[in-house]
Structures are given as C-alpha cells and as structure tokens.
Amino acid sequence: MYIQLVSLHGLLRGDSIEMGRDADTGGQVRYVLELAKTLGELDQVSQVDLFTRRIRDRRVSPDYGKEIEELGPKCRIVRLPCGGGRYFRKERLWPFLDEYVDAMISFTRRERRTPTLVHGHYADAGYVAKEVASAFDVPFVFTGHSLGKPKLEYLLREGWTPQAVDKELAMTRRIEA
C-alpha cells in the first residue's frame, strides 16, 4: 500500500516539533507525524508520504523549506509550494488549495505511483485529499480534528458576527468542505 496523508497547516517536521508555537501547531501535528511513522512500520505498507506546505520564511526555521524529509525507511514528509513561501495560519490557505491539489497530483505522477488511499487531516487538507483521491480514483479518508459548527456557534454566542467569523476564520467555507 502507498498511503498519502495530507496536513497543510502548522509547522510540520520530524524532530523538534514546535508544539504550541501558535494555534496551528497543536496536537494534530504530533498525531499526524506519529500516524505516518506507525503506518510506515507496517509490512503491508510500501510507502507513506505526509504532504504539507513548503514554507520559506525568515521568521521560521529553514527546515520547513526542505522538499523531502525522511522520517524512516518507508516514511517521509513531502513539502509542496502553495500560496507563496511565507508562513501564515491555516484560515488563510483556502484561496490556494486548488494550487496545492495540482502540485500534489503532479508530484505523485512524477513519482510514478498511484496512492492506495489519500487521508486528509482538518478541513483544508480534507478538501485537498478528496480532490487528489478523485483524480486517481482511489479511496478518500477524512479526520476532522475540530468541529466547525460547534466552534461557529460558540463564537456567535461570544458576540462575533457571521461576517467577522468568515473574514477571520473562513468558517463557512471550512464547514462546507
């Protein structure tokens, strides 16, 4: 099996994880890394690629600009460009997701592999995984890690307007995806 995992937000690297650096570097980053490494240890798995966004920004470590980072004999992080090189939070990625879909499909074709399944983590990566899985006619798996509707309800109770929530968090688009 060739498994593709997608986790676009956060600063994702194999060592020295910056847990809690900001809202995008929480438990999901560690979870996805551990999942990738564990899947890569299974005999029936030939390769696990964990796809994330390539970041080239002076404000963060140059580690995040490296295209390929080996995590084990059958597991690696693959960083592809999306929305330029600057680091910004996940809510700002939405206008660039189709660009990422195209980059991931191109990378996969260059590797001359067809994924067995594509697994997206969080709404943005779920959208990307769905599109990539569709392009290769393979199964798609989604893990939400966060529930958008309860978060929206909470923010509205706290006095946010629907327009402010969408402007700041792209909540309607995330829930729809």
C-alpha positions as CSV (number, residue, x, y, z in Angstrom):
1,M,0.0,0.0,0.0
2,Y,1.1,3.5,-0.8
3,I,-0.6,5.9,1.7
4,Q,-0.8,9.7,1.3
5,L,-1.5,11.8,4.4
6,V,-2.3,15.5,4.0
7,S,-1.8,18.0,6.8
8,L,-1.3,21.5,5.4
9,H,-1.3,23.8,8.4
10,G,1.2,24.1,11.1
11,L,4.9,23.9,11.1
12,L,5.5,20.2,10.4
13,R,8.9,18.5,10.8
14,G,10.1,15.2,12.1
15,D,12.2,16.5,15.0
16,S,11.9,19.3,17.5
17,I,8.2,19.9,16.9
18,E,7.2,23.4,17.9
19,M,4.2,22.4,19.9
20,G,2.1,25.3,21.0
21,R,4.1,27.9,19.0
22,D,0.7,29.1,17.7
23,A,-2.8,27.9,17.1
24,D,-1.7,25.8,14.1
25,T,1.0,23.8,16.0
26,G,-1.1,21.8,18.4
27,G,-1.8,18.1,19.0
28,Q,-2.8,17.5,15.4
29,V,0.8,18.0,14.3
30,R,2.1,15.3,16.7
31,Y,-0.8,13.0,15.9
32,V,-0.2,13.1,12.1
33,L,3.5,12.6,12.5
34,E,3.0,9.6,14.8
35,L,0.4,8.1,12.4
36,A,2.7,8.5,9.4
37,K,5.6,6.8,11.3
38,T,3.5,4.0,12.6
39,L,1.9,3.2,9.2
40,G,5.4,3.2,7.7
41,E,6.4,0.4,10.0
42,L,3.6,-2.0,8.8
43,D,4.7,-4.8,6.5
44,Q,1.8,-4.3,4.1
45,V,2.8,-0.6,3.5
46,S,5.4,0.2,0.9
47,Q,5.5,4.0,1.4
48,V,3.8,6.7,3.5
49,D,4.1,10.3,2.3
50,L,2.9,13.0,4.6
51,F,2.2,16.1,2.5
52,T,2.4,19.6,3.9
53,R,3.0,23.1,2.7
54,R,6.6,24.2,1.9
55,I,7.4,27.3,3.9
56,R,10.4,29.6,3.0
57,D,10.2,32.4,5.5
58,R,12.9,34.1,7.6
59,R,10.6,34.1,10.6
60,V,10.7,30.2,10.8
61,S,13.3,27.5,10.6
62,P,14.8,26.7,7.2
63,D,13.7,23.0,8.0
64,Y,10.2,23.9,6.7
65,G,11.6,24.8,3.3
66,K,13.1,21.4,2.6
67,E,11.1,19.5,0.0
68,I,11.7,16.0,1.3
69,E,12.4,14.9,4.9
70,E,12.9,11.3,5.6
71,L,11.1,10.0,8.7
72,G,12.0,6.3,8.3
73,P,12.8,3.8,5.6
74,K,9.2,3.9,4.2
75,C,8.0,7.3,5.5
76,R,8.7,10.9,4.6
77,I,7.4,14.4,4.8
78,V,6.8,15.9,1.3
79,R,6.6,19.7,1.3
80,L,5.0,21.3,-1.8
81,P,4.6,25.0,-2.5
82,C,1.2,26.7,-2.0
83,G,0.4,30.4,-1.8
84,G,4.0,31.6,-1.9
85,G,6.6,30.9,0.7
86,R,5.5,33.0,3.7
87,Y,4.1,31.3,6.8
88,F,0.5,32.1,7.6
89,R,-2.2,30.4,9.5
90,K,-4.5,27.7,8.1
91,E,-7.5,30.0,7.6
92,R,-5.5,32.0,5.0
93,L,-4.8,28.9,2.9
94,W,-8.2,28.5,1.4
95,P,-7.6,30.6,-1.8
96,F,-4.6,28.4,-2.6
97,L,-5.9,24.9,-2.0
98,D,-6.5,24.2,-5.7
99,E,-2.9,25.2,-6.4
100,Y,-1.9,22.6,-3.7
101,V,-4.1,19.9,-5.3
102,D,-2.4,20.5,-8.7
103,A,1.1,20.3,-7.0
104,M,0.3,17.1,-5.2
105,I,-1.1,15.4,-8.3
106,S,2.0,16.5,-10.3
107,F,4.3,15.2,-7.6
108,T,2.5,11.9,-7.4
109,R,2.7,11.4,-11.2
110,R,6.4,12.3,-11.3
111,E,6.9,9.6,-8.7
112,R,5.1,7.2,-11.0
113,R,2.9,5.9,-8.1
114,T,-0.8,5.7,-7.5
115,P,-1.9,6.0,-3.9
116,T,-3.9,3.3,-2.3
117,L,-5.7,5.9,-0.3
118,V,-5.5,9.6,0.5
119,H,-6.2,10.7,4.1
120,G,-6.8,14.4,4.8
121,H,-6.5,15.9,8.3
122,Y,-8.5,19.0,9.1
123,A,-10.9,20.7,6.7
124,D,-8.3,22.3,4.3
125,A,-6.4,19.1,3.9
126,G,-9.7,17.1,3.7
127,Y,-10.6,19.2,0.6
128,V,-7.2,18.6,-0.9
129,A,-7.3,14.8,-0.2
130,K,-10.8,14.5,-1.7
131,E,-9.7,16.2,-4.9
132,V,-6.4,14.1,-5.2
133,A,-8.2,10.9,-4.4
134,S,-10.8,11.7,-7.1
135,A,-8.0,12.4,-9.6
136,F,-6.5,8.9,-9.0
137,D,-9.9,7.2,-8.4
138,V,-8.8,5.9,-5.0
139,P,-10.5,5.9,-1.6
140,F,-10.5,9.1,0.5
141,V,-10.4,9.2,4.3
142,F,-11.0,12.3,6.4
143,T,-10.3,13.1,10.0
144,G,-11.7,16.5,11.1
145,H,-9.7,17.1,14.3
146,S,-12.0,20.0,15.0
147,L,-15.7,20.6,14.7
148,G,-16.5,23.8,12.8
149,K,-20.2,24.0,13.6
150,P,-19.8,24.0,17.4
151,K,-17.0,26.4,17.1
152,L,-19.1,28.7,15.0
153,E,-22.0,28.5,17.5
154,Y,-19.6,29.3,20.3
155,L,-18.2,32.4,18.5
156,L,-21.6,33.7,17.7
157,R,-22.7,33.4,21.4
158,E,-19.5,35.3,22.3
159,G,-20.6,38.2,20.1
160,W,-18.9,37.6,16.8
161,T,-20.8,38.4,13.7
162,P,-21.1,35.8,11.0
163,Q,-19.2,38.2,8.7
164,A,-16.4,38.6,11.2
165,V,-16.1,34.8,11.7
166,D,-15.8,34.3,7.9
167,K,-13.4,37.1,7.4
168,E,-11.1,35.9,10.2
169,L,-11.6,32.1,10.1
170,A,-13.2,31.2,6.7
171,M,-15.7,29.3,8.8
172,T,-18.5,28.9,6.2
173,R,-16.1,27.5,3.6
174,R,-14.4,25.2,6.1
175,I,-17.8,23.8,7.2
176,E,-19.0,23.3,3.6
177,A,-15.7,21.5,2.7
